[in-house]
Amino acid sequence: MKIESIKNRDLKMLVQIHVENFENFFLTNLGFDFLLIYYEALLSMKESIALGLYYKSKLVGFSIGVTISSGINKKILKSNFKKFLLVGVKIIICNPKIIFRLLRGFNKKELIKNDFTGELLSISIDKKHRNNGYGKTLLSAFEKEMKAKGMKYLSLTTDFSNNKSVNQFYSSNGYLIQSTFQLSRDRIMNRYIKEI
Ligand SMILES: CC(C)(COP(=O)(O)OP(=O)(O)OC[C@H]1O[C@@H](n2cnc3c(N)ncnc32)[C@H](O)[C@@H]1OP(=O)(O)O)[C@@H](O)C(=O)NCCC(=O)NCCS
């Protein structure tokens, strides 16, 4: 296994892992094409860190985050507005009600005020390779990259309910619950933070 920066040519593999591992998440429900544009935009930003876990040159896990999370969704949208517009129109035609959630997502209130706090947006290990310590290794490599970019803390959010093993994963890797908050009517989240 090797950990290195994710290349654009691996984006489809990354999106495939996302789709398989984040079933029923809002972003996943927006579809493969949307995720492809989303991750392409994220990877191109100077604020992002994207590490891949490779097994025989195949991507089997990834961790992605940003050094400055404030207004990040708007920046992602602006960075590739035309492509987002095209795919967004298709999504809205198929499901008009989704527009309210899209707008909420892009206007999300800033939760982090500290300039030295990086945000882990997603981490995922292919199901076949879990529980071998790869998640821990990838998270630790990600923390090192964040630290090298001047960050002192790393923060993330994950579901509070029906998510015992992921919450356990972060606790055992030194993350402390900073707050628990209601994201939407049926979703409660834990915000974790760690000094890195
Ligand atoms: C969360 C996730 C990234 C963890 O990846 P992972 O590779 O399974 O993580 P690890 O193997 O490092 O640790 C998981 C467990 O494996 C076991 N483990 C760790 N190292 C091990 C080893 N060398 N041998 C055997 N078992 C080991 C431990 O029991 C560990 O549990 P602990 O965290 O309570 O100590 C993975 O479960 C995943 O992709 N989940 C779906 C996506 C997701 O929900 N991501 C988080 C969104 S916020």
The ligand as a Tripos MOL2 file, in Angstrom:
@<TRIPOS>MOLECULE
LIG
   48    50     1     0     0
SMALL
NO_CHARGES

@<TRIPOS>ATOM
      1 C1        -13.9730    5.1170    8.7490 C.3       1 LIG1
      2 C2        -13.0580    4.3300    7.8450 C.3       1 LIG1
      3 C3        -12.3050    5.2920    6.9200 C.3       1 LIG1
      4 C4        -12.0440    3.5570    8.6970 C.3       1 LIG1
      5 O1        -11.1460    2.8660    7.8270 O.3       1 LIG1
      6 P1        -10.4010    1.5040    8.2850 P.3       1 LIG1
      7 O2         -9.3090    1.2400    7.3320 O.co2     1 LIG1
      8 O3        -11.3860    0.4230    8.4860 O.co2     1 LIG1
      9 O4         -9.7980    1.9910    9.6900 O.3       1 LIG1
     10 P2         -8.7300    1.2190   10.6070 P.3       1 LIG1
     11 O5         -8.5050   -0.1550   10.1020 O.co2     1 LIG1
     12 O6         -7.5460    2.0930   10.7710 O.co2     1 LIG1
     13 O7         -9.4980    1.2090   11.9950 O.3       1 LIG1
     14 C5        -10.7550    0.5870   12.1280 C.3       1 LIG1
     15 C6        -10.6840   -0.5580   13.1160 C.3       1 LIG1
     16 O8         -9.8930   -1.5670   12.5620 O.3       1 LIG1
     17 C7         -9.2090   -2.2880   13.5900 C.3       1 LIG1
     18 N1         -7.7850   -2.3040   13.2510 N.ar      1 LIG1
     19 C8         -6.9420   -1.2760   13.1600 C.ar      1 LIG1
     20 N2         -5.7030   -1.6800   12.8190 N.ar      1 LIG1
     21 C9         -5.7810   -2.9990   12.6510 C.ar      1 LIG1
     22 C10        -4.8480   -3.9940   12.2660 C.ar      1 LIG1
     23 N3         -3.5810   -3.6920   11.9720 N.pl3     1 LIG1
     24 N4         -5.2990   -5.2560   12.1740 N.ar      1 LIG1
     25 C11        -6.5630   -5.5660   12.4670 C.ar      1 LIG1
     26 N5         -7.4910   -4.6750   12.8440 N.ar      1 LIG1
     27 C12        -7.1010   -3.4130   12.9380 C.ar      1 LIG1
     28 C13        -9.4210   -1.5680   14.8650 C.3       1 LIG1
     29 O9        -10.3560   -2.3210   15.6050 O.3       1 LIG1
     30 C14       -10.0310   -0.2600   14.4420 C.3       1 LIG1
     31 O10       -10.9830    0.1060   15.3750 O.3       1 LIG1
     32 P3        -10.7180    1.3420   16.3450 P.3       1 LIG1
     33 O11       -10.7780    2.5770   15.4660 O.co2     1 LIG1
     34 O12       -11.8110    1.2660   17.2970 O.co2     1 LIG1
     35 O13        -9.3510    1.1640   16.9380 O.co2     1 LIG1
     36 C15       -13.8360    3.2690    7.0190 C.3       1 LIG1
     37 O14       -14.6100    2.5070    7.8870 O.3       1 LIG1
     38 C16       -14.7540    3.8520    5.9540 C.2       1 LIG1
     39 O15       -14.3300    4.1150    4.8360 O.2       1 LIG1
     40 N6        -16.0440    4.0370    6.2780 N.am      1 LIG1
     41 C17       -17.0580    4.4760    5.3080 C.3       1 LIG1
     42 C18       -16.9100    5.8940    4.9720 C.3       1 LIG1
     43 C19       -17.1240    6.7750    6.1820 C.2       1 LIG1
     44 O16       -18.1260    6.6730    6.8670 O.2       1 LIG1
     45 N7        -16.1490    7.6690    6.4140 N.am      1 LIG1
     46 C20       -16.1930    8.6220    7.4790 C.3       1 LIG1
     47 C21       -17.0330    9.7700    7.0860 C.3       1 LIG1
     48 S1        -16.9360   11.0680    8.2150 S.3       1 LIG1
@<TRIPOS>BOND
     1     1     2 1
     2     2     3 1
     3     2     4 1
     4     2    36 1
     5     4     5 1
     6     5     6 1
     7     6     7 2
     8     6     8 1
     9     6     9 1
    10     9    10 1
    11    10    11 2
    12    10    12 1
    13    10    13 1
    14    13    14 1
    15    14    15 1
    16    15    16 1
    17    15    30 1
    18    16    17 1
    19    17    18 1
    20    17    28 1
    21    18    19 ar
    22    18    27 ar
    23    19    20 ar
    24    20    21 ar
    25    21    22 ar
    26    21    27 ar
    27    22    23 1
    28    22    24 ar
    29    24    25 ar
    30    25    26 ar
    31    26    27 ar
    32    28    29 1
    33    28    30 1
    34    30    31 1
    35    31    32 1
    36    32    33 2
    37    32    34 1
    38    32    35 1
    39    36    37 1
    40    36    38 1
    41    38    39 2
    42    38    40 1
    43    40    41 1
    44    41    42 1
    45    42    43 1
    46    43    44 2
    47    43    45 1
    48    45    46 1
    49    46    47 1
    50    47    48 1
@<TRIPOS>SUBSTRUCTURE
     1 LIG1         1 GROUP 0 **** ****
